[in-house]
Amino acid sequence: MTDRDQYTPGPASGAQIRKEGEKWTLILVRELRHSPEKVWQALTDPAHLREWAPFVVDGSLGTVGTKVNLTWVGRPTPLETTVTRADAPKLLEYNDTRWELEALGSGTRLTLWHNIDRRFISMGAAGWHIAFDVLDHLLSGTPIGRIVGGDATKFGGWQRLNAEYAKQFGIETPNWPPRAAQKS
C-alpha cells in the first residue's frame, strides 16, 4: 500500500468566504511544518507546482512583472498571467490569486485568497484542501502524487469535503460531478 492509498483528507477547516456583490473570495488557511522559503519555492517553481497544484505554468512565478501561461487542469486554454506582487517568501499575487506566507515557529501559516465563481466555491475549497494536503506530503518528502481536477472529484473524501464546505458557507451542496458522470 502506498501513502496515497492510505490518504484520507481531514474534516473541512480553515476556510471562509468573503462576498462583495457577485465577487466571492475563498480564503483558506493551512499551517505547514515547512519553512516559508521551502513553501515559497513550491508556490513559484513550475516543477514543484506540477506536483501538487491544480494548474501548470510555463515559467517561474517568483518575480514581479513576469508573464507566464497558466493552465488550469481540465481547461484547454492557458491564461496569460502576470505576477503583480512577489515579496519572497511572504507574498505572491497573480490574476485572481493571492498567497500570504507567515513564519510560524519553524513552519509556515499559508493563506490563499482566491476569487472564484460562487457556484463553485465549496468545490474549490474541497479541491484546494486536497491540494494543500498533497503539498504538505510533497514538502515532507513523502509525495502521494497530484490529485486535482476530475481526479480530485473522484477521490475518496472529496464529496464529503464539498458537502462540509457548502454547509460551512451556508450554500446548497453542488451536484458535482453530475450523476451521469458518477456512473461511469
N, C-alpha and C positions, 0 to 999 in steps of 0.2 A: 504494500500500500504506500502511495506517495503522500506527501504533505497535503497536496491538493485534494486527494481522496478523503482526507480527514478534516479538511477545512469546512467550517460552517460559520457564516457571519453571525456576530453577536446581535443583540437587540438594537433597534433603531435608537440612535442617541447622537447628541452633539449637533443637531440641525435646527435651523429656524428659517423662517422666510420673512422677507420684507416686501410689502406691497405698496407700489406707487402707481395707482391707476391700473393700466394694463401691464405695466412692467413689474415683474416679480423677480426677486433675487433670492437664490438659495444660498444659505450661509452654513457651511459645515466646518466644525472644529474637531481636530483629532490631535491627540498627544502622541508623539512618536518618540521612541527611545534613541533616536539618532541626532547627531549634531545638525544645527542649521546649515552648515556648509555641505554636509552629505545630502540633506534633503534638497537644498538648492540645486545641486548637480542633477538630482533625479527629476526636478521640475524644468530644467533648462536644456539638458543634453538629449539630442534626438535618440541616441541608442538606449538611454535609460527610459525615456518616455514610451518607446516601443514595447517595453517590458511590462508596463502597468497602466498607462493612461488610455482613455477612450478615443485618442486621436494620435496621429503621427505628424511630425513636422520635418521639413527638409533642411533645417538649419538650427543653430542654437538660438534659444530664447533669452540668453543671458545679457544682451546688450541693448540699451535704448536705441531706437531707430532701425534696428534690424528688421528686415522684411523676410518672412518665410511663408511657405504654403502649408497651411494647417488643414488636415483632412480628418474629419470625424469618422470613426468606424461606421460602416453602413452607408456612408454618403459618398457618392462618386466624385463630387466636385470639391476641390480644395478651396479654402478661403485664403485670400491674401491677407496676411496678418502682420501688423507692425507692433513691435514691442514699444509700449508707451512709457513704462516705468520699469527699471531694473536696478534695484539697490541691493546688491548681494551682501549677505544672504538674508535679507529682511523683507523685501517687497518686490513683486513681479506683477505687471499688468500688461494685458494684450486683449484686443477685441472686447468681449463681454465677460472677461475672467480676471480676477484679482487674487493673488496669493499673498498671505502675510505669514511670515515665519518669526516666531518669538522664542529665544533661548529659554529653556525651562530645565534648570539643572544641567544635566549632560544631554538632555534631549531637546525636542522642539515642539512647540504648540503651532500646528499648521492650521490656518484658516483659509478656506476657499470661499470667495464671493463669486457667484456665477449667475448671470441673468439668464433666465430660462422661461420658455412659454409656460404659462400657468397650468396648461393641460398636462404637462409632462413633469411637473415639479416633484411629485413623490417618486416617479420612476427615475428621475435624475438623481434624487437623494439616494435611492437604493443602489443605483449604478456607481455613484461616487463612493458610497460606503464600501462596496466590494473592492473598487479600485484602490482605495486607501489601505485596505487590508492587504491586497496584493503588493502595494508599495512597501508596507511595513515588512512583509516577508522578504521581499527583494533586498531591502537595505540590511536586513538581519542575516543575509547570506543563505536563506532557505527559500529560494524562489518557488512559487507554486504555479507560475505561468499567468499570463494576461487573461482576464475574464471580463470582457467588455461587449457592448452591443447586443446582438441577438444571442450570443453565447451566455451573456450575463442573465438575460431574461429566462433562460432555460436552466440556469444553475440553481441548485438547492439553496433555499434561503432568500432568493431574490423576490419571489412573490410575497413572502412574509414581510420582508423589509418594505416593499412597495405599499402594502396594506398598513403597516405600522406607521410609516411616514405620512401616509394620507390621513390617518386618524390624528396624528400629532398636529398636522397642518390644518385640520378641520375641513378637509375636502373629501369628495367621493373617491373611492379607490378606482383608478382607471382599469379598464378591462384590457390588460396587455400581458402577453401577446393575445391578439384576437383568438377567440375559441377555435376557429378553423385551423389556425397555425399550431395550436396546442395539441391537436390530434395527430399531427404528422410526426 
